[in-house]
Amino acid sequence: MIHPSALVDEDARIGEGVRIGPFSIIGPGVEIGDGCDIASHVVISRNTRLGKNNRVYQYASVGEDPQDKKYAGEETWLEIGDDNVIREFATINRGTAQDKGATRIGNDNLLMAYTHVAHDCVLGDHTILANAASLGGHVQIQDWAILGGFSMVHQFTRIGAHSFAAMGSAIGKDVPPFVMVSGSPAEPRGINAEGLKRRGFDATAIKLLKDAYRILYRSGIRLEEAQQKIEALCAGQSRLGILPEFLRNPARSIIR
């Protein structure tokens, strides 16, 4: 199922049932898992591992060198899990030696057209990057987070699980789990209640999260005190524990 016009490096490893479309280029050190569908004119540059049942649309650039002036040709990697969809003109770069040497994308993610995932980013599972959303280097996107179209995320920033960024958000600080943000610079706008309902969070959990939001953003108390109150509020709520855990380990401080 490899089109005659496709160029596949002899060092690449191709799984069962893989389709590679016309004029696509598969470079050295690339591994493509079973059931993947690689459309026409896709470039998977080098040292990229794709799991099973991924779909990569035409003109995507996957596994290219990092856009980092410190990069000097070191062997680095891009690791992609299963069941991801990578749409037209998306660009995903490998990692750098200055970090862990790999960019990592989990399972069941949707990267829409013109999205950019820079070097050393880590994406969890079930995330959505809408059209032209762009991540700087070393960004972490946790499970179920959604970035609206044309959102921008500063390097080294974390986007918490189940959070939501509206179209055109310019994010320069960490976004806590469950929180909605918008604007340039992005500001907190409330809890992502609708998204949580769709994922099975009950009314009690959503109420507790709204209480936590008020503590964090409406009480006027110092962040350290807010963290302590949220720890107590979420105690015994296993699905909510990711919020106090996130607040204990800030990377670029949080949007506040």
C-alpha positions as YAML, in Angstrom:
chain: A
units: angstrom
residues:
- id: 1
  name: MET
  ca: [0.00, 0.00, 0.00]
- id: 2
  name: ILE
  ca: [2.99, 2.28, -0.65]
- id: 3
  name: HIS
  ca: [2.50, 4.43, -3.75]
- id: 4
  name: PRO
  ca: [5.27, 4.00, -6.36]
- id: 5
  name: SER
  ca: [6.10, 7.72, -6.24]
- id: 6
  name: ALA
  ca: [6.66, 7.72, -2.47]
- id: 7
  name: LEU
  ca: [10.28, 7.72, -1.25]
- id: 8
  name: VAL
  ca: [10.83, 5.45, 1.74]
- id: 9
  name: ASP
  ca: [14.30, 5.24, 3.26]
- id: 10
  name: GLU
  ca: [15.70, 1.73, 3.49]
- id: 11
  name: ASP
  ca: [16.23, 2.29, 7.22]
- id: 12
  name: ALA
  ca: [12.54, 3.05, 7.85]
- id: 13
  name: ARG
  ca: [10.30, 0.41, 9.46]
- id: 14
  name: ILE
  ca: [6.76, 0.17, 8.16]
- id: 15
  name: GLY
  ca: [4.05, -1.81, 9.98]
- id: 16
  name: GLU
  ca: [1.20, -3.92, 8.67]
- id: 17
  name: GLY
  ca: [-1.60, -2.30, 6.71]
- id: 18
  name: VAL
  ca: [0.14, 1.07, 6.37]
- id: 19
  name: ARG
  ca: [-0.85, 3.30, 3.46]
- id: 20
  name: ILE
  ca: [1.66, 5.85, 2.14]
- id: 21
  name: GLY
  ca: [0.33, 8.19, -0.54]
- id: 22
  name: PRO
  ca: [1.91, 9.71, -3.65]
- id: 23
  name: PHE
  ca: [5.07, 11.83, -3.33]
- id: 24
  name: SER
  ca: [5.41, 11.36, 0.41]
- id: 25
  name: ILE
  ca: [8.91, 11.07, 1.88]
- id: 26
  name: ILE
  ca: [9.75, 8.78, 4.80]
- id: 27
  name: GLY
  ca: [13.22, 9.40, 6.18]
- id: 28
  name: PRO
  ca: [15.80, 7.35, 8.08]
- id: 29
  name: GLY
  ca: [15.04, 6.07, 11.55]
- id: 30
  name: VAL
  ca: [11.30, 6.43, 11.03]
- id: 31
  name: GLU
  ca: [8.95, 3.79, 12.44]
- id: 32
  name: ILE
  ca: [5.31, 3.74, 11.32]
- id: 33
  name: GLY
  ca: [2.99, 1.47, 13.28]
- id: 34
  name: ASP
  ca: [0.27, -0.81, 11.99]
- id: 35
  name: GLY
  ca: [-2.74, 0.72, 10.31]
- id: 36
  name: CYS
  ca: [-1.37, 4.22, 9.81]
- id: 37
  name: ASP
  ca: [-2.59, 6.27, 6.85]
- id: 38
  name: ILE
  ca: [-0.01, 8.71, 5.45]
- id: 39
  name: ALA
  ca: [-1.56, 10.88, 2.73]
- id: 40
  name: SER
  ca: [0.16, 12.40, -0.30]
- id: 41
  name: HIS
  ca: [3.01, 14.92, -0.05]
- id: 42
  name: VAL
  ca: [3.73, 14.23, 3.63]
- id: 43
  name: VAL
  ca: [7.31, 14.49, 4.88]
- id: 44
  name: ILE
  ca: [8.26, 12.42, 7.93]
- id: 45
  name: SER
  ca: [11.83, 13.56, 8.17]
- id: 46
  name: ARG
  ca: [13.82, 11.30, 10.50]
- id: 47
  name: ASN
  ca: [13.94, 9.63, 13.94]
- id: 48
  name: THR
  ca: [10.16, 9.64, 14.28]
- id: 49
  name: ARG
  ca: [8.12, 6.85, 15.83]
- id: 50
  name: LEU
  ca: [4.40, 6.64, 15.12]
- id: 51
  name: GLY
  ca: [2.21, 4.15, 16.95]
- id: 52
  name: LYS
  ca: [-0.85, 2.45, 15.48]
- id: 53
  name: ASN
  ca: [-3.74, 3.87, 13.45]
- id: 54
  name: ASN
  ca: [-2.50, 7.43, 13.08]
- id: 55
  name: ARG
  ca: [-3.69, 9.51, 10.16]
- id: 56
  name: VAL
  ca: [-1.43, 12.19, 8.67]
- id: 57
  name: TYR
  ca: [-2.95, 14.45, 6.03]
- id: 58
  name: GLN
  ca: [-1.29, 15.97, 2.98]
- id: 59
  name: TYR
  ca: [1.55, 18.47, 3.30]
- id: 60
  name: ALA
  ca: [2.18, 17.86, 6.97]
- id: 61
  name: SER
  ca: [5.83, 18.10, 8.10]
- id: 62
  name: VAL
  ca: [6.53, 15.60, 10.87]
- id: 63
  name: GLY
  ca: [9.84, 15.06, 12.66]
- id: 64
  name: GLU
  ca: [11.83, 17.89, 11.11]
- id: 65
  name: ASP
  ca: [14.80, 19.55, 12.82]
- id: 66
  name: PRO
  ca: [13.93, 21.78, 15.79]
- id: 67
  name: GLN
  ca: [13.70, 25.52, 15.15]
- id: 68
  name: ASP
  ca: [16.30, 26.27, 17.79]
- id: 69
  name: LYS
  ca: [19.61, 28.01, 17.12]
- id: 70
  name: LYS
  ca: [21.27, 25.82, 19.75]
- id: 71
  name: TYR
  ca: [20.49, 22.71, 17.72]
- id: 72
  name: ALA
  ca: [23.69, 21.38, 16.17]
- id: 73
  name: GLY
  ca: [22.57, 18.19, 14.47]
- id: 74
  name: GLU
  ca: [22.32, 15.96, 17.56]
- id: 75
  name: GLU
  ca: [20.30, 12.75, 17.33]
- id: 76
  name: THR
  ca: [16.90, 13.64, 18.71]
- id: 77
  name: TRP
  ca: [13.43, 12.14, 18.41]
- id: 78
  name: LEU
  ca: [9.74, 12.61, 17.88]
- id: 79
  name: GLU
  ca: [7.48, 10.03, 19.53]
- id: 80
  name: ILE
  ca: [3.79, 9.83, 18.61]
- id: 81
  name: GLY
  ca: [1.31, 7.38, 20.15]
- id: 82
  name: ASP
  ca: [-1.81, 5.79, 18.67]
- id: 83
  name: ASP
  ca: [-4.99, 7.05, 16.98]
- id: 84
  name: ASN
  ca: [-3.83, 10.63, 16.39]
- id: 85
  name: VAL
  ca: [-5.03, 12.84, 13.54]
- id: 86
  name: ILE
  ca: [-2.54, 15.33, 12.07]
- id: 87
  name: ARG
  ca: [-4.15, 17.63, 9.53]
- id: 88
  name: GLU
  ca: [-2.88, 19.59, 6.53]
- id: 89
  name: PHE
  ca: [0.27, 21.71, 6.87]
- id: 90
  name: ALA
  ca: [0.77, 20.84, 10.54]
- id: 91
  name: THR
  ca: [4.43, 20.99, 11.64]
- id: 92
  name: ILE
  ca: [5.88, 18.90, 14.45]
- id: 93
  name: ASN
  ca: [9.59, 19.18, 15.33]
- id: 94
  name: ARG
  ca: [11.90, 16.75, 17.07]
- id: 95
  name: GLY
  ca: [13.40, 17.47, 20.51]
- id: 96
  name: THR
  ca: [16.74, 19.00, 21.47]
- id: 97
  name: ALA
  ca: [19.70, 17.79, 23.48]
- id: 98
  name: GLN
  ca: [19.14, 20.66, 25.90]
- id: 99
  name: ASP
  ca: [15.95, 18.94, 27.12]
- id: 100
  name: LYS
  ca: [15.06, 15.22, 27.09]
- id: 101
  name: GLY
  ca: [15.92, 14.89, 23.42]
- id: 102
  name: ALA
  ca: [12.37, 14.10, 22.33]
- id: 103
  name: THR
  ca: [9.07, 15.71, 21.47]
- id: 104
  name: ARG
  ca: [6.23, 13.46, 22.66]
- id: 105
  name: ILE
  ca: [2.60, 13.22, 21.63]
- id: 106
  name: GLY
  ca: [0.25, 10.75, 23.33]
- id: 107
  name: ASN
  ca: [-2.90, 9.08, 22.02]
- id: 108
  name: ASP
  ca: [-6.12, 10.22, 20.34]
- id: 109
  name: ASN
  ca: [-5.07, 13.83, 19.77]
- id: 110
  name: LEU
  ca: [-6.33, 16.10, 17.00]
- id: 111
  name: LEU
  ca: [-3.89, 18.58, 15.51]
- id: 112
  name: MET
  ca: [-5.82, 20.66, 13.01]
- id: 113
  name: ALA
  ca: [-4.48, 22.43, 9.93]
- id: 114
  name: TYR
  ca: [-1.42, 24.69, 10.30]
- id: 115
  name: THR
  ca: [-0.82, 23.81, 13.95]
- id: 116
  name: HIS
  ca: [2.78, 23.89, 15.18]
- id: 117
  name: VAL
  ca: [4.29, 21.71, 17.91]
- id: 118
  name: ALA
  ca: [7.83, 22.90, 18.65]
- id: 119
  name: HIS
  ca: [10.80, 21.00, 20.00]
- id: 120
  name: ASP
  ca: [10.54, 19.15, 23.33]
- id: 121
  name: CYS
  ca: [6.81, 19.67, 23.72]
- id: 122
  name: VAL
  ca: [4.82, 16.99, 25.53]
- id: 123
  name: LEU
  ca: [1.16, 16.41, 24.67]
- id: 124
  name: GLY
  ca: [-0.96, 14.02, 26.68]
- id: 125
  name: ASP
  ca: [-4.05, 12.22, 25.41]
- id: 126
  name: HIS
  ca: [-7.32, 13.48, 23.88]
- id: 127
  name: THR
  ca: [-6.09, 17.03, 23.30]
- id: 128
  name: ILE
  ca: [-7.27, 19.31, 20.50]
- id: 129
  name: LEU
  ca: [-5.20, 22.02, 18.84]
- id: 130
  name: ALA
  ca: [-7.53, 23.95, 16.54]
- id: 131
  name: ASN
  ca: [-6.38, 25.55, 13.30]
- id: 132
  name: ALA
  ca: [-3.07, 27.45, 13.51]
- id: 133
  name: ALA
  ca: [-2.59, 26.96, 17.25]
- id: 134
  name: SER
  ca: [1.15, 27.21, 17.96]
- id: 135
  name: LEU
  ca: [3.28, 25.88, 20.79]
- id: 136
  name: GLY
  ca: [6.70, 27.25, 21.70]
- id: 137
  name: GLY
  ca: [9.44, 24.88, 22.79]
- id: 138
  name: HIS
  ca: [9.16, 22.75, 25.94]
- id: 139
  name: VAL
  ca: [5.40, 23.31, 26.33]
- id: 140
  name: GLN
  ca: [3.34, 20.68, 28.18]
- id: 141
  name: ILE
  ca: [-0.29, 20.07, 27.24]
- id: 142
  name: GLN
  ca: [-2.10, 17.77, 29.64]
- id: 143
  name: ASP
  ca: [-4.97, 15.37, 28.84]
- id: 144
  name: TRP
  ca: [-8.23, 16.70, 27.37]
- id: 145
  name: ALA
  ca: [-6.97, 20.30, 27.02]
- id: 146
  name: ILE
  ca: [-8.28, 22.30, 24.06]
- id: 147
  name: LEU
  ca: [-6.58, 25.26, 22.34]
- id: 148
  name: GLY
  ca: [-8.77, 27.40, 20.12]
- id: 149
  name: GLY
  ca: [-7.72, 28.52, 16.66]
- id: 150
  name: PHE
  ca: [-4.71, 30.84, 16.43]
- id: 151
  name: SER
  ca: [-3.85, 30.37, 20.10]
- id: 152
  name: MET
  ca: [-0.20, 30.91, 21.01]
- id: 153
  name: VAL
  ca: [1.62, 29.31, 23.93]
- id: 154
  name: HIS
  ca: [4.93, 30.66, 25.24]
- id: 155
  name: GLN
  ca: [7.85, 28.28, 25.68]
- id: 156
  name: PHE
  ca: [8.08, 26.27, 28.94]
- id: 157
  name: THR
  ca: [4.41, 26.88, 29.70]
- id: 158
  name: ARG
  ca: [2.02, 24.18, 30.98]
- id: 159
  name: ILE
  ca: [-1.61, 23.84, 29.94]
- id: 160
  name: GLY
  ca: [-3.55, 21.87, 32.55]
- id: 161
  name: ALA
  ca: [-5.90, 18.94, 31.96]
- id: 162
  name: HIS
  ca: [-9.48, 19.73, 30.88]
- id: 163
  name: SER
  ca: [-8.63, 23.41, 30.36]
- id: 164
  name: PHE
  ca: [-9.91, 25.45, 27.43]
- id: 165
  name: ALA
  ca: [-8.30, 28.38, 25.63]
- id: 166
  name: ALA
  ca: [-10.52, 30.50, 23.40]
- id: 167
  name: MET
  ca: [-9.62, 31.51, 19.85]
- id: 168
  name: GLY
  ca: [-6.62, 33.82, 19.64]
- id: 169
  name: SER
  ca: [-5.48, 33.35, 23.24]
- id: 170
  name: ALA
  ca: [-1.90, 34.47, 23.92]
- id: 171
  name: ILE
  ca: [-0.77, 32.29, 26.81]
- id: 172
  name: GLY
  ca: [2.40, 33.27, 28.64]
- id: 173
  name: LYS
  ca: [1.81, 31.61, 32.02]
- id: 174
  name: ASP
  ca: [0.58, 28.23, 33.20]
- id: 175
  name: VAL
  ca: [-3.14, 27.51, 32.80]
- id: 176
  name: PRO
  ca: [-4.43, 25.41, 35.74]
- id: 177
  name: PRO
  ca: [-6.53, 22.31, 35.05]
- id: 178
  name: PHE
  ca: [-10.26, 22.85, 34.41]
- id: 179
  name: VAL
  ca: [-9.87, 26.60, 33.77]
- id: 180
  name: MET
  ca: [-11.03, 28.56, 30.70]
- id: 181
  name: VAL
  ca: [-8.89, 31.43, 29.42]
- id: 182
  name: SER
  ca: [-9.11, 33.98, 26.63]
- id: 183
  name: GLY
  ca: [-7.53, 37.21, 25.47]
- id: 184
  name: SER
  ca: [-4.10, 38.62, 24.69]
- id: 185
  name: PRO
  ca: [-2.57, 38.25, 27.18]
- id: 186
  name: ALA
  ca: [-4.86, 35.42, 28.24]
- id: 187
  name: GLU
  ca: [-6.88, 35.85, 31.43]
- id: 188
  name: PRO
  ca: [-8.97, 33.35, 33.45]
- id: 189
  name: ARG
  ca: [-12.67, 33.30, 32.56]
- id: 190
  name: GLY
  ca: [-14.15, 30.53, 34.72]
- id: 191
  name: ILE
  ca: [-14.35, 26.75, 34.90]
- id: 192
  name: ASN
  ca: [-14.74, 24.65, 31.75]
- id: 193
  name: ALA
  ca: [-18.06, 23.33, 33.05]
- id: 194
  name: GLU
  ca: [-19.53, 22.29, 29.71]
- id: 195
  name: GLY
  ca: [-16.48, 20.27, 28.76]
- id: 196
  name: LEU
  ca: [-16.48, 18.60, 32.17]
- id: 197
  name: LYS
  ca: [-20.13, 17.58, 31.83]
- id: 198
  name: ARG
  ca: [-19.36, 15.93, 28.50]
- id: 199
  name: ARG
  ca: [-16.61, 13.91, 30.18]
- id: 200
  name: GLY
  ca: [-18.77, 12.63, 32.99]
- id: 201
  name: PHE
  ca: [-17.96, 15.00, 35.85]
- id: 202
  name: ASP
  ca: [-20.99, 15.18, 38.14]
- id: 203
  name: ALA
  ca: [-22.62, 18.28, 39.62]
- id: 204
  name: THR
  ca: [-20.80, 17.87, 42.94]
- id: 205
  name: ALA
  ca: [-17.37, 17.83, 41.28]
- id: 206
  name: ILE
  ca: [-18.20, 20.85, 39.12]
- id: 207
  name: LYS
  ca: [-19.45, 22.79, 42.15]
- id: 208
  name: LEU
  ca: [-16.23, 22.02, 44.04]
- id: 209
  name: LEU
  ca: [-14.21, 23.24, 41.05]
- id: 210
  name: LYS
  ca: [-16.22, 26.46, 40.90]
- id: 211
  name: ASP
  ca: [-15.50, 26.93, 44.61]
- id: 212
  name: ALA
  ca: [-11.80, 26.31, 43.93]
- id: 213
  name: TYR
  ca: [-11.89, 28.89, 41.12]
- id: 214
  name: ARG
  ca: [-13.38, 31.49, 43.45]
- id: 215
  name: ILE
  ca: [-10.65, 30.78, 46.01]
- id: 216
  name: LEU
  ca: [-7.94, 31.07, 43.39]
- id: 217
  name: TYR
  ca: [-9.22, 34.06, 41.45]
- id: 218
  name: ARG
  ca: [-11.85, 35.93, 43.46]
- id: 219
  name: SER
  ca: [-10.83, 35.77, 47.11]
- id: 220
  name: GLY
  ca: [-7.90, 38.19, 46.89]
- id: 221
  name: ILE
  ca: [-5.69, 35.98, 49.05]
- id: 222
  name: ARG
  ca: [-2.07, 35.07, 48.32]
- id: 223
  name: LEU
  ca: [-1.41, 32.13, 46.02]
- id: 224
  name: GLU
  ca: [0.18, 30.06, 48.78]
- id: 225
  name: GLU
  ca: [-2.91, 30.41, 50.96]
- id: 226
  name: ALA
  ca: [-5.19, 29.66, 48.03]
- id: 227
  name: GLN
  ca: [-3.22, 26.48, 47.36]
- id: 228
  name: GLN
  ca: [-3.76, 25.29, 50.91]
- id: 229
  name: LYS
  ca: [-7.49, 25.94, 50.78]
- id: 230
  name: ILE
  ca: [-7.80, 24.14, 47.44]
- id: 231
  name: GLU
  ca: [-5.85, 21.17, 48.80]
- id: 232
  name: ALA
  ca: [-8.41, 20.83, 51.58]
- id: 233
  name: LEU
  ca: [-11.36, 21.38, 49.23]
- id: 234
  name: CYS
  ca: [-10.25, 18.66, 46.79]
- id: 235
  name: ALA
  ca: [-9.22, 16.13, 49.44]
- id: 236
  name: GLY
  ca: [-10.83, 12.76, 48.76]
- id: 237
  name: GLN
  ca: [-11.86, 13.76, 45.21]
- id: 238
  name: SER
  ca: [-9.57, 11.67, 43.03]
- id: 239
  name: ARG
  ca: [-10.52, 13.31, 39.72]
- id: 240
  name: LEU
  ca: [-9.93, 16.78, 41.14]
- id: 241
  name: GLY
  ca: [-6.54, 16.05, 42.70]
- id: 242
  name: ILE
  ca: [-4.76, 17.17, 39.55]
- id: 243
  name: LEU
  ca: [-5.62, 20.79, 40.39]
- id: 244
  name: PRO
  ca: [-3.76, 21.10, 43.73]
- id: 245
  name: GLU
  ca: [-0.94, 18.97, 42.33]
- id: 246
  name: PHE
  ca: [-0.57, 21.38, 39.39]
- id: 247
  name: LEU
  ca: [-0.54, 24.40, 41.70]
- id: 248
  name: ARG
  ca: [2.20, 22.85, 43.86]
- id: 249
  name: ASN
  ca: [4.61, 22.72, 40.90]
- id: 250
  name: PRO
  ca: [4.40, 25.94, 38.87]
- id: 251
  name: ALA
  ca: [6.67, 26.33, 35.84]
- id: 252
  name: ARG
  ca: [6.08, 29.94, 34.76]
- id: 253
  name: SER
  ca: [3.66, 30.87, 37.55]
- id: 254
  name: ILE
  ca: [-0.04, 30.62, 36.76]
- id: 255
  name: ILE
  ca: [-2.39, 32.91, 34.91]
- id: 256
  name: ARG
  ca: [-3.93, 34.97, 37.67]
...
